[in-house]
Amino acid sequence: QVFGPSRRATRRSVSRPQAAAVVAMTTKIEVRPDGVGVLTMDNKPVNSLSVSLITSFMENFPKLVADDKVKAIVVTGAGGFFCGGFDIMEFPQLIAQGPDAFKDVPATQPVHNLIDMIDASPKTVVAAVNGQALGGGLEVALGCHYRVISPKGAVAFPEVQLGLLPGGEGTQRIFRVAPLEVALPMLLSGMQVKADRAQKTGVVDAVASGSVVDEAAKLALSKPPAPISKRPVPKASRFKARAGGLEMALNQAMNSVKGMVAPASIIKCAEAACGQGSFQEGLKVEGREFTKLLFSVQSGALRHLFFAQGMTTKIPGLKAAPAPLKKVGILGAGLMGGGIAICCVQKGMQVVLKDAKQEWLDAGMKTITGIWMGQVKRGRLPEAKAKEYLSKIKPTLDYGEFKDCDLIVEAVPEIMDLKKEVFLALDQNTKPDTLICTNTSGLNIDDIAAVLKDPSRCMGTHFFSPAHVMQLLENVRTAKASDKTIATCMAFGKLLNKKTVLVGNCDGFVGNRMLAPYASQASTLLEEGASVEQLERVAENFGMAMGPISLGDLVGQELFWKQRKAAGDMKKQTKTYMGPYDLNDWLCEQNRFGQKTPDKSIGASGRGIFIHKGRDKSVDPEVVAQLEKIREKKGIKKRNIPDEEIEERMFLPLINEGFRILEEGHAVRSSDIDVVYIFGYGFPPAKGGPMFYAENYVGLPKVLERLQVHAAETKRKLAENKTLLPVDYFEPSKLLQECVQAEKMGMKKQVPLGVPLVDAVLNYKKKQGGASKL
């Protein structure tokens, strides 16, 4: 299965015979000479709380309690990892039961049983936290009477990042050992707390100086049982909670991650812990809130995203082993090339950085040096490390220095003739098996690769700017790229710790192609009467990292203007840029490209649609006046446009283009598109990506219906006003229509939990003889 077990597979995975077969492997017990019994969780890779581990724990722990030779107990994890928490692969099993199954008992009752068993032990139990204790793993540690952590250990409650809260009594236990100002950020942000701070704030009792198990055993023999469930929440925490501490923490959380629902549920649990109710009453609140979140579409979106990131590396049919990468060449020392160089060096590779002129090379090295020295100044990087990084870059003007590089990334300006020229030079100055990649954001890579004697060693590596900050890498498969080339480029992305997605060689690839109709509609809406501020507000309320107008000023208003000028057709439209161009042309003719073009006459650090002054910006009054002139010239009557219409018209064509990309075979699966948009374009993670959002928030039938409405309205406008440029992005994708038809026929009920309907339809079509370009 793509995202998790099917309903049938889930039922099999928890059947008694299977669970019994693996019990002995998931925990083990031994008794030390000093009389301390040690229970070790052993469920690779992170000792997650799977059904098998819980079953094994529940069988083995009572044996230590009942053994007269055992004086005290230590709980630890195998492989240098304490416990990674709940096994998320088993969540579909819970969801398949429906929320009504958990009206009287929490969905996490098996974990409650385990933790309550530890808590009630008549023998002292100490957690030997020998690495990370995350989520349910930390809850197991908090079920123990005391905690000793290794110096390199860490604790965290990352559940909020999946739209959940700690459901194994963690929201009630943490406030009994740590102060409010420590417990709340842990719950609301998922931040990790390292060993020393965990000890200072009461989350753990000691940091081991030697063997963590030995020191935990020593502590266990010297202390009586002290169940956290019997401890009161400190008066200081109760007072701070009553004095507005909870409201303040919630406001901060909501401002940092807009639209998330888990923080409000976490605060309800905190209120129960810090209020007048009992520990058991607090657990009832936790259970209700956990169940509500578990069945929320937002948590489903975040879990989808969690699995989607792992799926991007799974390329159907790709079995070739990647080539080793020790030395990388980068052609072009500008902002993009320099950012890629930083990425490579920080991951241990040697870099050869070439440019055409010494002053360009010097400027590039100055920028790279400034970035690392800035980190030194802020205390984020030791100066010796910065110097080591710089020593790994060899700046050069000579193509010959690329002779022993394993991979080259070309990052010169977006001019086809220039790309071909440098590729010819690279072909003559590299090993026959050196990969030659281009960072183009939209040019046809097959055309570039055609100048090579062996085009099988070429594909696209589309980094996002700034490359050393942005997490996304679109690897673009060319027509003749070999399996080894693809495998090596995917391994390259993984080495750089990028979210690496394989996409097809189409106009704009995945991200920029889908962005084009979104940007086109933003420009159209401005002409029809929406204000810049309204467009920005709608996009930001939707959850986007920034609005479409801010994005245009950031990227540069001139990007596609220059391409249209070079083509000699100022009305040209492609899959990556579409009209209307009237406002854009006016801006660019006055050299107002956005943040990159200052205007000293008005004290602006940048000028585009906004006037930028440092971090502050305001809409340029001249833009507002120019829009009025454009309306008058084109015969467009200004009207008030509802926010709902703006949201539909910007996001539905973006989604529709995603369906077209899948239909044409330029993405492996729908979740790959979601990863591209969340990590490259600021789409809100809480909505799971545009494809997840379409199916689970809006519903595919409604997406289809509203696209049809807007398509008809667009045709009417085009018929009435001949000054408008034609667009077809509201015309529903054939694949979308097929998905809606499949849903009407009941196919969605047959699809395993977690598998998007569009992927099921695509898989069905492939079995019927359809082909993917990937």
N, C-alpha and C positions, 0 to 999 in steps of 0.2 A: 504493500500500500504506500501511497505517497506521503501522507501526513500522519498516519497512525493506524492501528488495527481496525478492521471492519467490525461491525457488530458481532458477526459470527466468530471472527478470529478472537475478539475480546473475550467472549464467553469461554472459548477454549482455553485462553491463556490463564484463567483463574480457576479452572476445574481442579478438583482435589488431586487426581492422580499426577497432574503436571506439577502442582505446587509441592506435593510431597517429594517428587523426584529431585527438586532443586533445593529443598530446605537445608540439607547438610552443607551446601556450598555457599550459602549466603551469610551465615554467621557461624562462628566457631568459639568454643569455650575451653579454657584451661585453668588450672589452679596452680598458682606460684608457690614456691617453698615457704613464703611468708604468710600463706593462708589467704591471699587475695585472689579472688576469681576474676578472670579477664574475659569479657565477651568482645569479640572483634567482628565488626560488620565487614563483610567481604563480598561486595556485589559490584564488580568492575563496570565502568571505570571510576565512578565517584561514590560508590556505596549508597546508591539511591534507595529510597524507601519503597521498593516495589512490594507487590503482594507476597512474593516469595521471601523477601528479607523480613518483612513484618511477621510472617508466619513462623519463620525460623527463630526470630528474636523471641517471640512469645513462647516458643517451646524450650529454648535454651536458657533464658534468664531465670525462670523458676527453678531450674536444676541447681543453679548457683545459690539461690536463696535457701533451698531445701538442704543443701549439702552442709553437714555439720563441720566439715573441715574448712569451709569458706567463712572467713571473718568479715570480709568487706568485698566490694565489687568495683571493678573499673570497666567502663565501656569505652571502646576506641574503634578506629577504622583501619582497614588494611590499605597498603599502598601509599602511605603518606597523605591520606585524605580522610577526614573524619566522616562526613556524610554530606552529600549534595542535595538532600531534601527529597520531596515527592518525585516519583517517576512520572514525568509528564506524559510519557507514552501510554500510561494507563488512564489518563483523563477521559478519553472517549468512552471507556467503560462506565464511568460515573455519569457522563452526560447522557448516555443511551438510556439510563434509568429514568430520566426526567426529574424535574424539581420536586414533584409530589412525593417521591421516594424518600426525601430528606426533610419532611415536615417535622418529624419527631426525633430524628437522630441526625447529627451532622454528617455531611458527605465524607468527612475525614475520621469517622468513628474508629476505624482500625488503628489509626495513629494515636488517637486519644487513649484507646485501651492500652497501647504499648507504653505511652508516657505515664499514664496513671499507675501502671504496674511498677514502673521504676520509682515514681514518686512515693508510693506506699511501701516500698521495700523496708523491712525491719533492719536490714543491714545497710550501712552507709554505702552510697553509690557515688562515684566520682567519674566525670567525663574526662578522658584523656584526649583533648582536642589536638590531634597530631598533624593538623593541616587546616583545611577550610571546613567550617561548619555553616552550611548555607540553608536558609529556609527551614524545612522540616528537620534538617540536620542540627540546626541551632536549637530547635524546639526539643529534640531528643536530649541535647546537652542541658537545656533548662529543666528537663524532667529529672535529671540527676541532682543529687543534693549539693554537689560542689563541682567546680570546673577548673582544670589545669590545662593551659594551652602552650603549645610549642612557640618559640620566639618568632617563627615565620608563619604562624597560623593566623587566621582571620575569621571573623564571624559576620554574617549579614542576613537580612531578610529581603531577598530580591523579588518576592512575590508581586509587589506592586508593579514591577516591570512587565508582568503578564496580566495585569488588570485584576489581581487577586490580593488577598491579605493572608498572613500566616494563619492557617486553619487548624493547626495542631496545638492549640492552647498558647501559642506564642504571644498573642496580643495581650493576654492576661498575665503571663509569667514575666515578661520583660520589664514591666513597670514595677515589679516587686524586687528587682535586683539592680536596676539602673535608673538614674534620675530622668525626669520627664524630658529634659533638654537633650538627652542622649537617645532615649527610647523612641521618641517621635520621629526624629530624622531617619533613624534606622528603618522604621516602618514605612515612612512616607516617600523615601528616596531610593531605598534599596542599597544605600552606600555600605561599603565594607569597612569594618572597624578592625584595625590591626591589633596584634597581641597586646602591646604595651598600653594602648588606650583602652582596650577591652578590660584590662586588669584595673586600671585607674578609675574607671567608671562603674565597676561592679558587675559587668557582664560575666567576667570570669573571676576566679578567686586568686589565681597565681599564674605566673609565666615560668615555665620550666627552664632551668639552667642546664640540665642534662637530659636524660631520658624522660620523656613526658609520661610514659606509662609507669616508670619507677617512682617518679615524684607524685603522680596521682595515687599510686598504691600506698605510699607513705602517708599522704594526706588522709586517705580513706581509713587507715588504721588508727589515726589520731583524732578523728572527729566523729561525733554522733550523727545519726541521720538528721537532716534538716530540710524537709520538703518545702519547696518554694510555694506550693499551693496553700500552705499554712501561714505564710508570711504576709504581713500587711503591706500595702503600698505606702511608702514613706510620706509623712505629713507634708513635707515640702513639695512633693509632686502633686499631692491632692490640692494644696493651696494654689499652686501655679495653674493647675487645670481649671479651678474655679475662677481664677483671676484673669482669664482670657487667653491662657497659653495655648489651648486647643484651637481656638478660632484663629489665632495668629498663625499657628503652624499650618492650618488648612489653607488659609489665604496664600501663604508663601508657596505651598505645594501646587495650588491651582494656577498660580501665576507662572510657575516654572514649567508645568506640563498641562497646558490648557485642554479642557474637555475631558480629562480623566475622571472616572467615577469612583475608582478604588479609594482615593484619599478620604472622601466623605465617609465611606464605610469604616475605614481604619479609625477615624476620629470617633465614630460611634462606639467602637470597641474600647478606645482609650477612655471615653466618658464612663463606660461601664466599669473599667478597671479602677479608675480614680474616683468613682462615686461612692455611694453608701452601700451598694449591693455586695453580695458575697462573690467569692471566686467562681462558684458554680453558676450563679446568675450571669456573670460576665461571659462564661463559656457559651451560654445560650445565645447571647447577643452575637458573639463571634461566629457561632454556627450558622445563624440566620444570615448574617452579612456575607459569610463565605459562600453560602449556597446561592445567594442573590447574584454575587459577582461571577461565580462559576458558570451560571447560565446566561450571563449577559453577552450581548453581541460584541461588546468592546473587549472583554477578556478573550472571546473567541478570535477576535482580530489580532490581538497581541500574541496569542498562542500560535495562530496561523503564521505570523511573521517570524516567530521563533523557529518553527520548522522550515519555513521558506528559505531562511538563510543557509540552512544546511543542505537544502535541495539544489541550490544553484550549481554545486560542483558535480552533480550527478548528470553526466551527459550520456544519453542513450547510445549504446554501441561503441563508445570510446574506450578502448582497452590499452592503447599505447602508453608506454612509460614516458614521463617527461625527461628532457635532457637536463643535466646539472647546470646551475646558474651561479657562477662565481664572479663574473665580470660583465658589466653592462655598459654599453655605449649610449650616449644621449646626444642627439643632434639638434642643437638649438638651446641656447642658454637663457632664454627669456623666462618669464614667470612660470610657465608650464614646465619647460625643461628643467629649470632649477628645482621646482617642487618635486618632480619625478626623481631627480638626483638625490634629494634629501631622503625620500622614501627608501631608495635602494641602499644608500650608505647606512642608514639607521637599522637596516636589517642585515648588515654584515657584508654587503657586496662592494667590490671595487667599482669605481665609475670613471669612465672617460667622457668628458664633457666638451663638445666641439661647437664652435660657432664660426661664422664667416669672417668676422672682423674682431681685432683685438679689443676694441672699445666695448663691443657687445659682450665679449667673453668676460672682460673685467667687470662690467656692470652686473652680469649674472653671478659671478663669484662674490661680488660685494653684497648682493641681495642674500645669497645663501649664508654667507658669514654673518650678516646682520640678524638673520632668523635664529641661528644657533647662539650667537652672543646675547641676543635678547633673552633667550631661555636661561642663559648663564646668569644674567643680571637679575632675573626674577627668581632665581634659586631653583629652577626646574632641571638644570643640567650642569654637571661639574665642568669647570673650564677645561680640565684635562681631556674630558670626553669630547668636548666641542673641537678641540685641536686634533684629536684622533680622527674624528669624522672628516675634518677638512683635509687631512693627510690622505684620505682614501679617494679624493677626487683629483683627477688629472685633467686640468684645462688644456685645450689644444686647438690649433687651427688646422691641424693635419689629419686628413682622412686615414692616413697610414696607421695612426694610433689605435684604430678600431680592429687591427689585424687579429688580435687574440680575444676579442669580446665574444661572449656566448649569445648575447641578444642586444639588438639595437632598437631604441625607440626614437623615431623621428618626430620632432616637435617644432617644425618650421611653420611660417605663416600659411594660411589656407588658400594657397594658389596652386592649381593643378600642375602647371608647367614647372613650377619650382619643386614640387614634390617629386615629379618624375626625374628631374635633373639630379637631385640629391640621391635618389634611389639608384640611378645609374652609377654614381660615384661609390655608393655603398657596396654595390654588387662587385665592384672591382677591388675593394679594399677590405673584404671580410672573408672569413673561412667559409667554405662551401656549406657548412651546417649551421652557420650563425643565423639566428632568426632576425629578420628585418621587419620591424613593426612600425605602423604609423599611428600617431595620436590624432589624426583628423577627426573632426566632430561631425562631418557630413559628406565629404567627397567620396566618390565611388572608389573603394579600395581595390577592386579588381582592375580598374584602369591603371592605378598606381603600380600594382604588383606586376602588371603585364610587361614592364620594362626589365624585369629581372630575368636572368637566364633560367632560374628555378623559382617560379612563383609559389611553389608549395611551401616555401619557408617564410611566407609573408601573411600577416593578418593584422587587424586593427587592435590597438590597445588604447581605448578612449578613456583617458583620465579626466577627472573633473577638477576645476580650479577653485582654490589652490590645492594642488595635487597632494601635498604633504598633510593636508587637513581633511579634505573630502574623502569619504569612505568608499565611494562607488568606483568600480572599474568595469566598463563595458568592453568585453573582448569580442571583436567582430570577425566572424568566420567568413573567409573569402571562398570563392568557388573552387580554388585549387589548393587550399591549405591542407597540409598533411595531418594525419591524426597526431603525429608526434609534435607538430607545431601547435596544434590546439591544446594538447595535454600540457605542453611546456608553458604556454601563455596562461593557462588556468592555474598551474602550479606557481607561476610568477605572481599572479594576483594573491594567491594564498600566502606566499612568502611575505608579501608586502602588507598582509593583514587587511586586504581590501574585501569588500563585498563584491565578488567577481561573478559577473553574469555573462554567459555566452549569448550573443545576439546575431541576427542576420545582417547581411550587407545591403540594407535598403536605405533610402533617403532618410537621414536623421537617425538611423538605427532605431532604438526603441524610445529612449527618453526624449530626444529633441523632436522626433516625429510626432509624438503625442502632445508635446508642448505647443506645437504650431497652431492647432485649432483653438487651444486655450488662449493663446496670445492674440490670435485673430479676433476672437469674440470679445476680448477685453477692449481692443481698438474699436470694434464695431459698436459696442455698448457706449463708449465715450462719445462717439459721433451721434448716437441716438438720444443722448441726454443724461446718462449716468455720470456722476462726478468721479474724479480720481479717488477722492476719499471714500466714496461708497464702494467702489470696486475693491479697494484695499481692505476695507472693513469686512466685506462679505468673505473674501478669501481668508483673512485671518480668523474670522469667527468660525469658518469651516475647519480651521486648524492648520492651514498652510504656514510654513515658517515665515514667508513674506508674501505680500500681494504681487499681482502681475506687473504693476507699474514700477514698484521698487525693484523687482527682478530685472526689468528692462533697463533701468538706470544702472544697475549693478553690472550686468553682463556687457552692456554697451549698445546704445540705440543704433550704432552705425554698422553692426555686424552684417546684417542682410542687405542693408542699403548699399554697402560696397559691392556685395555680390551681384545685386541687380544692375548696378552701374557697370561692373565688369562685363556683364552679359549683354549690355546695351539694350536692356528692356526693363524699364522702371515699373512696369505692371506685371512682371513675371511672377508666377506663383509655383511653388513646389511643395513637396510634402513637409519641408522644414521651414518654409516661410510663406505667409499668405497675407493678403491685404485685409482691411484698407491701409494704405500707406501714407495718406495725406499728411497726418500729423508727424509721422516719422520722417518723411522727406523734408518737411519744414524745419524740424529740429536739426537734422544732419547737415542741411545746407548752411546752417548758422554755426556749425561745429559744436552743437550741444549734444554730446553723446552720453551724458549721464555723470556718474561719479568721477570718471577719468578726465573730464574736461572742466577745469576751473574757469571762473569768470571774475577776474580781479576788479572789474568795474562795479560789481555789486558785493564784493567780498565773499564770493561763493567758492568753496573748495571743489565743487562740481556742479554742473548744470545740465539738466535734461528735461524731463517732465517736472521733476522736482528741482528746487534750488537747495543744494546741500551745503551746510555749514558745519563741518566736523561731523558729529553724529546726529545733528539736528537737520531736519528737512521740512520744506513746505512746498505746496504746489505753486509753480511759477504762474503768476497772474497772466503773463503773456500767453501761456498755454491755454488757459481758459478762454481768453479773447480769440485765439486762433481757432479753437474748436467752434466758436460761434461763426467765424468766417467760413469754415469748412462746411458747416450745416447749411449756411445760406447758399454757398456755391453749388452744393450737391442736391439742394432741395429737400433736405431732411428736416422734418418738424420735431423739435425737441419735446420729449415727454418724460414723465416720472416713471421710473422702472422699478418694480418691486424687487427686494433683495432675493426672494425665492427665484424669480426669473433669471436674475444675474447668476445665481449659483448654478442653476440648471444649464444655462447657455455656456458657461465656462467649463464645467466639469463633464457634462454628458458627451460632448464631442471628443474630449480627451479619452474618455472611457471607450467610446465607439472605435476610436483609432487603435486602442489596445486590442479590441476584438479583431480588427482587420489585420493587425500584425500577427496575431495567433492564426488567423485564417490563412494567411500567406506563408506561414511556417517560419517566421523570423524570430520567434521566441520558443523555447523548449516547452514551457508551461506557464500558466497564468500567474503563478506566484513569483516567477522570475521578474515579471513586469512590476509586481508590487514591490519587490526589493529595489528595483531600479528607481521607482518613484519615491520611495521613502528615504533612501540613502543618497539619492542624487538630486532630488527636486523639492524636498521639504514637505512631502505629503504627510499628513498626520498619522503616526504609527497606530493611534487608537482606532483608526478606520481601516487598518489592515492593508492599505494600498488600494489603488483605483479599481482593480478587478474584484477584490474581496468586497469592497464597499458597494460595488454595483449589485452583486448577488445577495449580500447579507444585510445591507442597510436599506438600499432602495428597493431591491427586487428586480430581477431581469424583465419581467413583464412591464413594469412601470418604466424602466429605462427605455425599452422599445417604444412604448406608447408616447413618452415625452419627446423622444427623438423624432418620431413621425410628425408630431405637432409642430416642432420647430423646423423640420424639413419643409413642411407645407408653407409655413409662415415665411421662410427664407425664399422659397420660390415666388411667393406673392410679391415680396419686396423687390426681387430682381426683375420681375415682369413690369413693375410700376416705375422703377428708377434705373435707367440705363447707365448711370454713373457708377453703380456698384459693381464690384468684381465678383464673379461667380465663385461659389464654394459648394462643396458636396459633403462636408464632414458631418452633417446631420442625417445623411442618408444611412439608414441602419445597416450594419454589417450583416452579411449573409449568415455568418457564424452566430451572431447574437440572435437572429431570427430562429435559427435551428435550435439554439439552447432554450428559447422560450417555448418552442413547439415540443421539445423533449420534456420540459417541465409540465406542460399541459397533459402529456401522455403518461405522467407518473414516474419518469425516469429518476427524478431527484430522490425519491424515496428508496430507490434501489442502489444509490451511490453510497459507498462507505462513508462514515462520518469523517469529516475533515477533508474530503476530496471535493474540490470545486466542480460544479456541474459542467462548466466549460471544458475542463480537462477530461471529464468522462466522455463528453461528446466528441472531443478531438481524438481520444483514444479509440472510440468506436469507429470514427471515420477512417483512422489509419488502418484499422483491421479490415475495413472495407476497401482498402486500396489507396487511401490518401497518403501523401508524402509530405514530410517536413524538410525544409531547407537546412535544418540543423541536424 
